[in-house]
Amino acid sequence: MSNPFFETWTTPFGLPPFGLPPFDRIQAEHFPPAFDHGMAESIAEIAAITGNPDAPTFANTIEAMERSGRFLNRVGGVFWNLNSSNTTDALETIARDYAPKFAQHSMRIALDPALFARVADLYERRGTLDLAPDQLRLLERQHLGFVRSGALLPPDAKARMTAITERLATLHTLFGQNVLHDEKDWQLVLEESDLAGLPDFARNAAAQAARERGQEGKYVITLARSSVEPFLTFSARRDLRQVAYEAWIRRGEHEGEHDNRPLIREIVALRTEQAKLMGYASYADFKLDDSMAKDTSAVERLLLQVWGPAKEKAAAERAELQDCARAEGMNEPIAPWDWRYYAEKVRQAKYDIDEAEVKPYFVLENMVRAAFDTAGRLFGLAFTERPDLPVYHPDVRVYEVTEKDGRHVGLFLHDNFARSSKRSGAWMSSYRDQENFDGAVSPIIVNNNNFSKGEPTLLSFDDAETLFHEFGHFLHGCLSNVRYPSQSGTSVRRDFVELPSQIYEHWLAVPETLSTYARHHQTGEPIPQDLLRRLLAARNFNQGFGTVEYTAAALLDLEFHTRSDAADTDVAAFERSVLDKIGMPAEIAVRHRPTHFQHLFAGSGYAAGYYAYLWAEVLDADGFEAFLETGNPFDPDLAAKLKTIYSSGDTRDPMELYTAFRGREPRIEALLKHRGLTQSLGDA
C-alpha cells in the first residue's frame, strides 16, 4: 500500500505537497515510516545550517530553522489530532512508542552546540542586524528557547535534561491514555425506572449513548462532562448520583496498570529536577519566569485574593442549598453529589428559571451560526460548509472561511460530539498553521467539543459558552497574519493564550445574540424576553461554587510545582493536605483532581499554569468592558483593535498588544463584576 504522506496531496487549499489531509486514505501504519523520514530529514536540515561555512545571518540561521522540520510537523499535526479526536489501539501504541523518540529528537536540536552558537552569535549582535520588529522578537524568543532547554548547561547536565524530557514525554502520554481508558471503560446503565427527575433532553441523550454502546432500549450515563453533569443536576436518585459522581472524580485513581498516581509522583519529581538543573528553586519558578505573571508570588496573590470572597460566596450558597434540602425532607449535610441537584432547585426558586425550560432554546446548529455570524460582524468573516471535503469521522463538519469579499482565509473543522475514541474536554488545534514566509499558507483549524448527541442536540448555557470559547481559540489561529510559523496564531505565552477565547464568550450573552439565535427546537420561536431576562439575571448564580472548584485546582497545581523535594509525593495525602490548608469546603470537589488533571500531567503546557484562565479573565472582562462603555458590543473601531490581538500571534509583547487595544493596562474590577464577587481583591 502506498503511503499518502510521501505523495502530493490533491485535496484543496494547500501548497503542494500538503493540503487538507486525505483522511480516507491515512492508516495507522503510515505514521511510523513518515515519522522516521521526517526526523531524519529534519536532522539533515539542521546539519546543513550548522555546516554552512558562511558567518551566521538571520537568513541562513533563523529563517533556515523556520523552514526546517516542515514534513515532520505536518505528519505530526495529523497524528496528534487524530490521536486526540478519534484514536484507536494502533494509534495509542504509536503514541507510546514515539513520544520518547520525539522528545529525544527535539532535545537533539535544542542542545546542538553548533546550532546554538550561531543563534547566540546573532543574539549578541541583534542591535546591529537591522531586523524588523517581528524578526527581532523571533530571534530573542528562539535564543531564550535554547537557553531554557539547557543549551548553556555542561555536558552531563545536558544529557540528564535529555533523559528527563524523554521520560516525561512517555509519562504524559500514559497519563492521558489512562484517563481515556477509565472514561471508555465506565458506564452507568439505567432502566426507565431509574430516570426520575431527568428532563427530556437528558433522557434523549442517555438513550442515544445507550444505542451507541449496544444497550438498545436502555439509558447510559458516561463520564463525559456533558453526560454526567446533567445527571448530577437533575436525577432525583441520590444513590445513583453518588455512584456517577464517585466514578467521575476517581478517573485515573484505580489500582493496576491504569493508575495515574505513580505517574504523577514521577512527573512532579522529574520536573523538580529539571528546574533545579536550570538553576531554579522549583518548577513553578522555572515555568513562570517566561510568562506574563513572571513569578509564583504574583500568581499566588491573584488566586488567594479570589479564594477568600469565593469561599464566602460559596458558604452562602451552601446555606441556601441546605435549606432547600431540608424543605424536601433530606436532613443529612449536603454532599458533593448533591450540590448541582439542589443548586438547580434553588436557581429555579430564586429566578423562576429551569434548565429544562432554557435548554430547548439552545440548539447546537443555532449556536454554531451565532458564533459564525458574530465573527462576521466583528471581523468580516464568512463561513461556507464544504461537505465535499474529506473528514476523519462522520461527526466532523468542514467550513471554508473567507473574507466577505470572497478571499480565502482558512478551513474550520468542527467536531462537536462525545465518543469513546475522543479524549474528554474541549480544545482547539491545527492541522496547518498560517504563515507568509515562503508564500501565503492558510490555516486549517479544528475545534473539539464533547457534547451529548441528540435529535436535535440541545446545549446548556455553559455548553454554548464552551462552544464560543473554543471558537475564540479558532479565531486566534484563523485570523493569524504573521510571517514566520513559529509566531503563528496561538504560539503565545500560556497566560495570554486564553484572552482571545475567553473574551469571545461575552458575545454569547449579548441580548441581541440570544434574541436572534436562541430559538425553540420545535417551534422556532425566539427565547421569550422574560425568560431571557431571567436567564441573564441568573448568570452569577452559583459563582461561589464555580470559582471555588476552579481556584482550588489552580492552587493545587501551584502547590505541586512549588515543592523543592517531590520524590516521595503521596498524591492522595498531598491533595488532602493542600485542600485542608486552604480550607476547601467539604461539599465541593476540586474541578480536576490530580489523577485526571490532564492540563497538568498529560503534557506540560498548563503545568504551573492552570491559573492562566483567571489571569486571562482579568484581561477579558476588562477588555469586553470597553465595548460596553461604547454602548455597542460590535463597535467597529474596537473590533478592529481586537482583531489586531487575534492576528498578531507572538510578534509583539502580550501586554503591549493589550494596552494598544484597551488604551491602558487591565484592571480587576470587571472580573469582580462578571463573577459577582463584590469584595475588593486589592491590586492584582
Residue pairs with C-beta under 8 A, 6 or more apart in sequence:
1 27
1 29
3 30
3 33
3 34
4 22
4 25
4 26
4 30
5 26
5 30
5 31
5 33
5 34
5 37
5 71
5 75
6 34
6 37
7 17
8 16
8 17
9 16
9 17
9 18
9 19
9 20
9 21
9 22
10 19
11 19
11 20
11 21
11 22
11 389
11 390
12 19
12 20
12 389
13 19
13 20
13 400
13 408
13 411
13 442
13 444
14 20
14 432
15 439
15 441
18 74
18 432
20 389
20 390
20 398
20 411
20 431
20 444
21 78
21 390
21 392
21 431
22 390
23 390
23 391
23 392
24 390
26 78
26 82
28 88
28 90
28 91
28 94
29 90
31 75
31 79
31 91
31 94
31 98
32 94
32 97
32 98
34 71
34 75
35 72
35 75
35 76
35 79
35 98
35 101
35 102
37 71
38 69
38 71
38 72
38 73
38 75
38 76
39 72
39 101
39 102
39 105
41 69
41 71
41 72
42 68
42 69
42 71
42 72
42 105
42 109
43 105
43 108
43 109
45 64
45 67
45 68
45 69
46 65
46 68
46 109
46 112
46 115
48 64
49 60
49 61
49 64
49 65
49 68
49 115
49 118
50 112
50 114
50 115
50 118
52 60
52 61
54 60
55 121
56 118
56 119
56 121
56 122
57 122
58 122
58 129
58 131
58 135
58 139
61 118
61 119
61 122
62 119
62 122
62 135
62 138
62 139
62 142
63 437
63 484
65 115
65 142
66 138
66 437
66 484
66 485
66 486
67 437
67 438
74 432
76 102
77 429
77 430
77 431
77 432
78 431
79 91
79 94
79 95
80 429
81 392
81 429
81 431
81 446
82 91
82 392
83 91
83 92
83 94
83 95
84 422
84 423
84 427
84 429
84 448
85 392
85 393
85 415
85 421
85 422
85 423
85 446
85 448
86 392
86 393
86 419
86 421
86 422
87 180
87 421
87 422
87 423
88 421
92 177
95 173
95 177
96 170
96 173
96 174
96 177
99 169
99 170
99 172
99 173
100 166
100 167
100 169
100 170
102 169
103 162
103 165
103 166
103 168
103 169
104 162
104 165
104 166
106 165
107 149
107 161
107 162
107 165
107 166
108 162
109 115
110 145
110 146
110 149
110 150
110 151
111 149
111 150
111 151
111 158
111 161
111 162
113 151
115 146
116 146
116 151
119 139
119 142
119 143
119 146
120 143
120 146
122 129
122 139
122 143
123 139
123 140
123 143
126 136
126 139
126 140
129 136
129 139
131 139
133 651
133 652
134 482
134 483
134 484
134 487
134 651
137 487
137 650
137 651
137 652
137 653
138 484
138 486
138 487
141 486
141 487
141 650
142 486
144 290
148 278
148 286
148 290
149 161
150 157
150 158
150 161
150 277
150 278
151 158
153 161
153 277
153 278
157 277
160 273
160 277
161 274
161 277
164 270
164 273
164 274
164 277
165 274
167 266
167 270
168 267
168 270
168 271
168 274
168 604
171 263
171 266
171 267
171 270
171 601
172 267
172 601
172 602
172 603
172 604
173 602
174 263
175 252
175 260
175 263
175 264
175 267
175 598
175 601
175 602
176 423
176 598
176 602
176 603
178 252
178 258
178 259
178 260
178 263
179 251
179 252
179 260
179 423
179 424
179 595
179 596
179 598
179 602
180 423
180 424
181 258
182 223
182 250
182 251
182 252
182 254
182 258
182 596
183 222
183 223
183 224
183 251
183 420
183 423
183 424
184 420
186 222
186 223
186 247
187 209
187 213
187 220
187 221
187 222
188 220
188 221
188 222
188 231
188 240
188 243
188 244
188 247
189 210
189 215
189 218
189 219
189 220
190 206
190 218
190 219
190 220
190 221
190 240
191 218
191 219
192 219
194 219
194 237
194 240
195 203
195 206
195 219
195 235
196 235
196 236
196 237
197 234
197 235
197 236
197 237
198 206
198 230
198 231
198 234
198 235
199 234
199 355
199 356
199 359
200 356
201 230
201 356
201 359
201 360
201 454
201 458
202 230
202 231
202 234
203 219
204 454
204 455
205 226
205 227
205 230
205 452
205 453
205 454
206 219
206 220
206 221
206 227
206 231
207 218
207 219
208 452
208 453
208 454
208 455
209 219
209 220
209 221
209 222
209 227
209 452
210 216
210 217
210 218
210 219
210 220
212 419
213 220
213 420
221 227
221 228
221 231
221 244
222 228
222 418
223 247
223 248
223 251
223 424
224 418
224 424
224 450
224 452
225 424
225 425
225 450
226 418
226 450
226 451
226 452
226 463
227 418
227 452
228 244
228 245
228 248
229 340
230 355
230 452
230 460
231 240
231 241
231 244
232 241
232 244
232 245
232 337
232 340
232 341
233 340
233 341
233 343
233 344
233 355
234 341
234 344
234 355
234 356
235 241
235 244
235 341
236 341
238 330
238 337
238 338
238 341
241 337
241 338
241 341
242 335
242 337
244 337
245 336
245 337
246 337
249 336
249 589
249 593
250 593
250 595
251 595
251 596
252 258
252 259
252 260
252 261
252 595
252 596
253 259
253 260
253 261
253 572
253 593
253 595
253 596
259 595
260 594
260 595
260 596
260 601
261 571
261 572
261 594
261 595
263 601
264 569
264 571
264 594
264 595
264 601
265 566
265 567
265 568
265 569
265 571
267 601
268 283
268 560
268 561
268 563
268 566
268 569
269 566
269 567
269 569
271 283
271 561
271 566
271 604
271 607
272 282
272 283
272 563
272 564
272 565
272 566
272 567
274 283
274 286
275 281
275 282
275 283
275 285
275 286
275 287
278 286
280 286
280 289
281 564
282 296
282 561
282 562
282 563
282 564
283 561
283 562
283 607
283 608
284 296
284 299
284 558
284 561
284 562
284 608
285 295
285 296
285 562
287 561
287 607
287 608
287 609
288 294
288 295
288 296
288 298
288 299
288 608
288 609
289 295
290 493
291 493
291 494
291 495
291 609
292 493
292 495
292 496
292 615
292 654
292 655
293 299
293 302
293 495
293 611
293 615
296 558
296 562
296 608
299 558
299 611
299 615
300 555
300 558
301 684
302 611
302 614
302 615
302 618
302 684
303 551
303 554
303 555
303 558
303 611
303 614
304 555
305 681
305 682
305 684
306 547
306 551
306 614
306 677
306 681
307 548
307 551
307 555
307 582
308 679
309 677
309 678
309 679
309 681
310 543
310 544
310 547
310 548
310 551
310 677
311 544
311 548
311 583
311 585
312 544
312 679
313 543
313 544
313 547
313 676
313 677
314 544
314 545
314 547
314 548
314 585
314 588
315 544
315 585
316 544
317 343
317 346
317 542
317 544
317 545
318 334
318 585
318 587
320 346
321 334
321 338
321 339
321 342
321 343
321 346
322 333
322 334
324 342
324 345
324 346
324 349
325 331
325 332
325 334
325 338
325 342
328 345
330 338
333 586
333 587
334 342
334 587
335 587
336 586
336 587
336 588
336 589
338 587
339 545
339 587
339 588
343 541
343 542
343 545
344 354
344 355
346 541
347 353
347 355
347 538
347 541
347 542
348 354
350 538
350 541
351 534
351 537
351 538
351 541
352 534
353 531
353 534
353 535
353 538
355 460
357 531
358 460
358 461
358 527
358 531
358 535
359 458
359 459
359 460
360 458
360 520
360 521
360 522
361 518
361 519
361 520
361 521
361 526
361 527
361 531
362 458
362 459
362 460
362 461
362 463
362 464
362 518
363 456
363 457
363 458
363 459
363 519
363 521
364 416
364 451
364 456
364 457
364 458
364 459
364 467
365 456
365 457
366 517
366 518
366 519
367 459
367 464
367 467
367 468
367 508
367 517
368 414
368 467
369 517
370 468
370 508
370 513
370 516
370 517
371 467
371 468
371 471
372 381
372 383
372 399
373 517
374 504
374 507
374 513
375 381
375 383
375 471
375 475
376 382
376 383
376 404
377 634
377 639
378 507
378 634
378 639
378 642
378 643
379 475
379 479
379 639
379 643
379 646
380 403
380 404
381 401
381 402
381 403
381 404
381 409
381 478
381 479
382 401
382 402
382 403
382 404
383 399
383 400
383 401
383 412
384 399
384 400
384 402
385 397
385 398
385 399
386 398
386 399
386 400
386 411
387 397
387 398
389 398
389 411
391 397
391 398
391 413
393 415
393 419
395 415
395 416
395 417
395 419
395 453
396 413
396 414
396 415
396 446
397 413
397 414
398 411
398 412
398 413
398 414
399 411
399 412
399 414
400 408
400 411
400 412
401 408
401 409
401 410
401 411
401 412
401 478
402 408
402 409
403 409
408 442
409 442
409 443
409 478
409 479
410 434
410 442
410 443
410 444
410 445
410 477
410 478
411 442
411 443
411 444
411 445
412 445
412 446
412 447
412 474
412 478
413 431
413 444
413 445
413 446
413 447
414 446
414 447
415 422
415 446
415 447
415 448
415 449
416 447
416 448
416 449
416 451
416 457
416 467
417 449
417 450
417 451
417 452
417 453
417 457
418 424
418 450
418 451
418 452
418 453
422 448
422 450
423 598
424 450
424 598
425 448
425 450
425 598
426 447
426 448
426 449
426 450
426 466
426 469
426 470
427 447
427 448
427 470
427 473
428 445
428 446
428 447
428 448
428 470
428 473
428 474
428 476
428 477
428 490
428 501
429 445
429 446
429 448
430 443
430 444
430 445
430 446
430 477
430 489
431 444
431 445
431 446
432 441
432 442
432 443
432 444
433 441
433 443
433 477
433 480
433 485
433 488
433 489
433 491
434 441
434 442
434 443
434 477
434 478
434 480
434 481
434 482
434 488
434 489
435 441
435 482
435 483
435 484
435 485
435 488
436 481
436 482
436 483
437 483
437 484
437 485
441 485
443 477
443 478
443 480
443 488
443 489
445 474
445 477
445 478
447 467
447 470
447 471
447 473
447 474
448 470
449 463
449 466
449 467
449 470
451 457
451 459
451 463
456 521
458 521
459 467
461 535
464 508
465 505
465 508
468 504
468 505
468 507
468 508
469 501
469 502
469 504
469 505
470 501
471 501
471 504
472 500
472 501
472 502
472 503
472 504
472 505
473 490
473 497
473 500
473 501
475 500
475 504
475 646
476 489
476 490
476 497
476 500
476 501
476 646
477 488
477 489
477 490
478 489
479 643
479 646
479 647
480 488
480 489
480 646
480 647
480 649
481 647
481 648
482 488
482 489
482 647
482 648
482 649
482 650
482 651
483 651
486 650
487 649
487 650
487 651
488 649
488 650
489 649
490 497
490 649
491 649
491 650
492 649
492 650
492 654
493 650
493 654
494 605
494 606
494 609
494 612
495 609
495 611
495 612
495 615
495 616
496 616
496 619
496 654
497 612
497 616
498 612
498 613
498 615
498 616
498 617
498 620
499 616
499 619
499 620
499 623
499 645
499 654
499 658
500 645
500 646
502 613
502 616
502 617
502 619
502 620
503 619
503 620
503 623
503 624
503 642
505 620
506 620
506 624
506 627
506 633
507 513
507 633
508 514
509 536
509 539
510 633
511 532
511 536
512 633
514 527
514 532
514 535
514 536
515 526
515 527
515 529
515 532
516 526
518 526
518 527
518 532
519 525
519 526
519 527
520 526
520 527
527 535
540 675
540 676
543 675
543 676
543 677
545 588
547 675
547 677
548 584
548 585
548 588
549 588
549 589
549 590
549 591
550 591
550 613
550 614
551 614
552 579
552 582
552 584
552 588
552 590
552 591
553 590
553 591
553 592
553 597
553 610
554 610
554 611
554 613
554 614
555 578
555 582
556 575
556 578
556 579
556 590
556 594
556 597
557 597
557 599
557 600
557 606
557 607
557 608
557 609
557 610
557 611
558 608
558 611
559 574
559 578
560 566
560 569
560 574
560 594
560 600
561 607
561 608
562 608
563 569
571 594
571 595
574 594
575 590
575 593
575 594
579 590
584 590
592 598
592 599
592 600
594 600
594 601
599 605
599 606
599 607
599 610
600 606
600 607
600 610
601 607
606 612
614 671
617 671
617 674
618 666
618 667
618 668
618 670
618 671
618 684
619 658
619 666
621 670
621 671
621 673
621 674
622 662
622 666
622 667
622 668
622 669
622 670
622 671
623 642
623 658
623 661
623 662
623 666
624 633
624 670
625 670
626 638
626 661
626 662
626 663
627 633
627 634
627 635
627 638
630 638
638 661
641 660
641 661
642 661
644 657
644 660
644 661
645 657
645 658
645 661
648 657
655 665
658 665
658 666
659 665
668 681
668 683
668 684
671 677
672 678
672 679
672 680
672 681
